[in-house]
Amino acid sequence: MSDDIWRWGARETAAAIREKKVSCSEVMESCLARIAQVNPAVNAVVDLMEEQARSDARRADAALMRGEEAGALHGVPVTIKVNIDVAGRATTNGVAAFADRIATEDSPLVQKWRAAGAIVVGRTNTPALSFGLFTNNKLYGRTLNPWDKTVSPGGSSGGAAVSVATGMVPLAHGNDSGGSIRYPAYCCGISGIRPTFGRVAHFSGTSPADLPIMSQLAVVNGPFARSAGDLRTALWAMSGHDPRDPWSVHEPVSRAGASSPCKVAVLTELPGVEKDAEVVTAVRQAASWLQKAGYEVEEIALPRFAEASALRDRLLIHEIRRHMLDQIEAHAPPEEINEAHALLAATPHIDFEQFREGLARRTTIIREWLLFMETYPIVLTPTAWRKPQPADFYDRPVALTEEMVLELSPLHVPPLLGLPSMAVPTGLVDGVPMGVQLMASQFEEERLLAAAETIERHVVLPTPVDPQFAAGSSLS
């Protein structure tokens, strides 16, 4: 049995530990062996905390022997992205120049996961400064998609998604201000949730300054897992207020009746935006599965969807121009610089007054969405209008139009609105994962999770997946 522990989900692992069917140390050894087996091929875990993880597992076993109560994640191995503080480790954010940013304390979500019993086994890769829809940097190198090395694993939490998809861990942490949880989950055939803004406290003491204001309002932390049920356990364990994050809230984790079938607004087209037929097929297939389960589905235009996406881009790209571009150009690999230049060229410049007016307009659009969601509590969309990008998409300079940027609009709308959304796999297309996105109103994550569980019942995916190429292979 111990040889297969790494295949287990988080809840299954925690239950087996509580029932003393397996020890925390046995779980850890199984996951460490899996990391040793597959990580050389995909380069997802870039800061392995092997000895500390073993020591933490022994302490977790000793606590159970003393009769201490086990938390929801007691003994469950997890990974943390390298852009969030873990005490005693460098928060590099994929940049060699940040190697001296050694955290003196855990970030709030790491503290909460540890309090629930989770054991951090390592840190996962990200593009430099966590900017990009792929995962590569000059410090750690490139992370490969285990399904197909020629396809992006997504970004910026690509290492996190790959660590879960390949069975190195059952749970991983990521963060998202424009798709950095949902896009890697989409590319890697797993689930990832972007919670409501404020649900999970965000803070890293190693950061030299707070983020610019729109970036503060857009970024959230959330988990990856291979099932919606594991996401639920992981999300509630990392949620809650922390005084280091003034935006974090004291919100109950669930609401009565949130799991009942409801009306679902379905988006299958956006005027002027190109789309892949496989993407629309996946959305309509997921809609049919929800309908069979009692949900009332309706294909309908969503309030100001293109406008919301474009506004998010203008506000965040404005901050990237002012606060981040010089660091990208100094520290990032060429493809990340190409992506930044392409997005900046496709996004209109704005001045301070236009930025201020944009923030005010954001409130108007959020209000319209909250009213819309009183009728349609769930919204089903593509995760992106295109299939997962080729891994070498930005290896050469790329000219993007505003319409091409809108192909990512499903990823960009939730960060502007601060609403919860999650990526849910629907199967494989030509050997590469395909999936959909679910959105809900503020703090209605339980609706997403219940709907995702309905979709999951119809999907068979061979995860954990063995990398479909040899260790040490590259894109060249």
Sequence and secondary structure as in RCSB ss.txt:
>XXXX:A:sequence
MSDDIWRWGARETAAAIREKKVSCSEVMESCLARIAQVNPAVNAVVDLMEEQARSDARRADAALMRGEEAGALHG
VPVTIKVNIDVAGRATTNGVAAFADRIATEDSPLVQKWRAAGAIVVGRTNTPALSFGLFTNNKLYGRTLNPWDKT
VSPGGSSGGAAVSVATGMVPLAHGNDSGGSIRYPAYCCGISGIRPTFGRVAHFSGTSPADLPIMSQLAVVNGPFA
RSAGDLRTALWAMSGHDPRDPWSVHEPVSRAGASSPCKVAVLTELPGVEKDAEVVTAVRQAASWLQKAGYEVEEI
ALPRFAEASALRDRLLIHEIRRHMLDQIEAHAPPEEINEAHALLAATPHIDFEQFREGLARRTTIIREWLLFMET
YPIVLTPTAWRKPQPADFYDRPVALTEEMVLELSPLHVPPLLGLPSMAVPTGLVDGVPMGVQLMASQFEEERLLA
AAETIERHVVLPTPVDPQFAAGSSLS
>XXXX:A:secstr
 GGGGGGS HHHHHHHHHTTSS HHHHHHHHHHHHHHHHHHH  EEEE HHHHHHHHHHHHHHHHTT    TTTT
 EEEEETTS  TTSB  TT GGGTT B SS  HHHHHHHHTT EEEEEE  SGGG SSS   TTT     SS TT
B   SSSHHHHHHHHTTS SEEEEEESSSTTHHHHHHHTSEEEE  TTSB    TTSSS   HHHHHH EEEEEE
SSHHHHHHHHHHH B  TT TT     S  TTTTS  EEEE    TT    HHHHHHHHHHHHHHHHTT EEEE 
  TTHHHHHHHHHHHHHHHHHHHTHHHHHHHS HHHHHHHHHHHHHS    HHHHHHHHHHHHHHHHHHHHHHHH
 SEEEEESSSSS  BTTTTSS     HHHHGGGHHHHHHHHHT  EEEEEEEEETTEEEEEEEEESTT HHHHHH
HHHHHHTT     S   SS TT    
